[in-house]
Amino acid sequence: MIDGRRGRKGSRSTEQGDSSEESSSGAPATDVAPTSEKSPPGGLARIGLGRRLAAVGVTADQVTVVGMMLAALTGVIIALGHLWIGVALVTAGGLMDTLDGAVAKAAGSSSRRGAFLDSVADRVADGFIFGGVAWYLATGRTPVQALLPFAILGVGNVISYERAKAESLGWDAKGGLMERAERLIFLGAALIFHVVLVPLLAVLLGLCVFTAGQRFVKIWRQATAELTGEPLPAKVPARVAAGTTPLAAWRPGRVESRWRAWREVRASGGGTRSRPVSMRSPRSRRRAGEPLSTRLRSVLASDRAGSSRSARTSRSSARSSARLTQRRQEGAAAALRRRLGTGR
């Protein structure tokens, strides 16, 4: 569906398709980190179509399956050369994609299972539609032009996979010039102006490749910043900022928690005035933007300085002990000499 997230506000689910491109969502599922969601369009909300369908027993999964069947019919109609009817069916398919989210929200049946079915149905629907366009071009004067729809379909799947994989790793991959809704709108425009269908499909392919590159660069920057310890980009997803990613889950340790608690107590004016526990972890004490190698060198230098101080302290203690022993021996010898001199 337009968002692929029917029934969830946000998720780190893997391989469920392009989660912000495919459908409107309903109520959130459990164990899901909240993010932004798309609500059903104003027209559906005003007429209450999703609520009416839910009242008569229609489920969101049924709407999803009907939308997939409608996409199959759309592909057949386009393959037969009825492009104007194909445009109408593409528009109806977009309505079905939006309607399943409205039904799930009205019925309160939002679930991860529905989101999974939603995303798989989107991939199958894309295959039907672009397969029909390829069939139409293959029966023309230049059959090689049928490679364009298949190329668009392949790049579109790469765009969706980048989003799904990035979210499974805790990174943000939203946005892009040609998400799924934009691709279908552009395809509908190309079918309307079918006289220049092939050039428009070539433009759509170029825009899809650009979108895939956009997402790759965005995800790569986040991964590089996490690897080098540099600050993340300005727009950080809510789950990353909240520390719910797999990598961030083990970074905050007990030392940081104690330091934070001590600082809060001092700020509130209560508690003792004891010093906080020293943070010995190089990772926790590293400043923002400081390379890891520089931090390691400083830590090793401080360790060597501490070892030198310990050695000097031990040598000083040994010398003091030797002097004390010598003084005791000299005192005993002097006492013996005094006894011998007095004849005792």
Residue pairs with C-beta under 8 A, 6 or more apart in sequence:
1 22
1 23
1 24
1 64
1 67
1 97
1 98
1 100
1 101
1 118
1 121
1 122
2 21
2 22
2 23
2 24
2 38
2 94
2 97
2 98
2 101
2 180
2 181
3 19
3 20
3 21
3 22
3 23
3 24
3 25
3 37
3 38
3 101
4 16
4 17
4 18
4 19
4 20
4 21
4 22
4 23
4 115
4 118
4 119
4 122
4 160
4 180
5 11
5 19
5 20
5 22
5 23
5 25
5 37
5 115
5 118
6 23
6 24
6 25
6 26
6 60
6 64
6 100
6 101
6 104
6 110
6 114
6 115
6 118
7 25
7 26
7 27
7 28
7 29
7 60
7 101
7 104
7 105
7 109
7 110
7 111
7 112
7 114
7 115
8 25
8 28
8 29
8 32
8 37
8 110
8 112
8 115
9 25
9 28
9 32
9 34
9 35
9 36
9 37
10 28
10 32
10 33
10 34
10 35
10 36
10 37
10 238
10 239
11 19
11 29
11 32
11 33
11 112
11 115
11 167
12 33
12 167
12 168
12 170
12 239
12 244
12 245
13 19
13 112
13 115
13 116
13 164
13 167
13 168
14 164
14 165
14 167
14 168
15 161
15 164
15 165
15 168
16 115
16 116
16 119
16 164
17 118
17 119
17 120
17 122
17 123
17 160
17 163
17 164
18 119
18 122
18 159
18 160
18 163
18 164
18 179
18 180
19 119
19 163
19 164
19 167
20 38
20 163
20 174
20 179
21 159
21 160
21 163
21 179
21 180
21 181
22 97
22 118
22 119
22 122
22 180
22 181
23 38
23 97
23 98
23 100
23 101
23 118
23 122
24 37
24 38
24 39
24 40
24 41
24 98
24 101
24 102
25 37
25 38
25 39
25 101
25 104
25 105
25 110
26 60
26 101
26 102
26 104
26 105
26 106
26 108
26 109
26 110
27 104
27 105
27 108
27 110
28 34
28 37
28 110
29 110
29 111
29 112
29 115
32 112
33 238
33 239
33 242
33 244
34 238
35 237
35 238
35 239
38 101
39 45
40 50
40 98
40 99
40 101
40 102
40 105
41 98
44 50
44 98
44 99
44 102
45 102
48 106
49 99
49 102
50 99
50 101
50 102
50 103
50 105
50 106
51 102
51 106
53 63
53 99
53 103
53 106
54 103
54 106
54 107
55 106
58 103
59 103
59 107
59 109
60 100
60 101
60 103
60 104
60 107
60 109
60 110
60 114
61 100
61 114
61 117
63 96
63 99
63 100
63 103
64 96
64 100
64 114
64 117
64 118
64 121
65 121
66 96
67 93
67 96
67 97
67 99
67 100
67 121
67 125
68 121
68 124
68 125
68 128
70 89
70 92
70 93
70 96
71 93
71 124
71 125
71 126
71 128
71 129
72 125
72 128
73 89
74 86
74 89
74 90
74 93
74 128
74 129
74 132
75 128
75 129
75 130
75 131
75 132
75 133
75 135
76 132
77 85
77 86
77 89
77 132
78 86
78 129
78 132
78 133
78 135
78 136
78 191
79 131
79 132
79 133
79 135
79 136
79 139
80 136
81 136
81 139
83 136
83 191
83 192
83 194
84 191
84 192
86 132
86 191
87 188
87 191
87 192
90 129
90 184
90 187
90 188
90 191
91 188
93 125
93 129
93 184
94 181
94 184
97 122
100 114
100 118
104 110
104 114
122 180
123 157
123 160
126 153
126 156
126 157
126 180
127 153
129 184
129 187
130 149
130 150
130 152
130 153
130 187
131 149
131 153
133 149
133 187
133 191
133 201
134 146
134 147
134 148
134 149
134 150
135 146
137 143
137 145
137 146
137 148
137 149
137 197
137 198
138 145
138 146
145 198
148 198
148 201
148 202
148 205
149 201
151 205
152 183
152 201
152 204
152 205
152 208
155 205
155 208
155 209
155 212
156 180
156 183
156 208
158 212
159 176
159 178
159 179
159 208
159 211
159 212
159 215
160 180
162 173
162 212
162 215
162 216
162 219
163 173
163 174
163 215
166 172
166 173
166 215
166 219
166 222
167 173
169 223
169 245
169 246
170 239
170 240
170 244
170 245
170 246
170 247
170 248
171 219
171 222
171 223
171 237
171 240
171 245
172 218
172 222
172 235
172 236
172 237
172 240
173 215
173 218
173 219
174 237
175 214
175 215
175 218
176 211
176 214
176 215
177 207
177 210
177 211
177 214
178 186
178 204
178 207
178 208
178 210
178 211
179 211
183 204
183 208
186 200
186 204
186 207
187 204
189 200
190 196
190 197
190 200
190 201
190 204
191 197
193 200
221 233
222 232
222 233
224 230
225 231
225 232
225 233
226 232
226 247
228 291
228 292
229 283
229 286
229 290
229 291
229 292
230 288
230 289
231 288
231 289
232 240
239 245
240 248
243 249
243 251
243 252
251 283
253 281
253 284
255 277
255 279
255 280
255 281
255 284
256 279
256 284
258 276
258 277
259 276
259 277
259 279
262 271
262 276
262 277
263 276
265 271
279 285
282 292
282 295
282 296
282 299
285 295
286 292
286 295
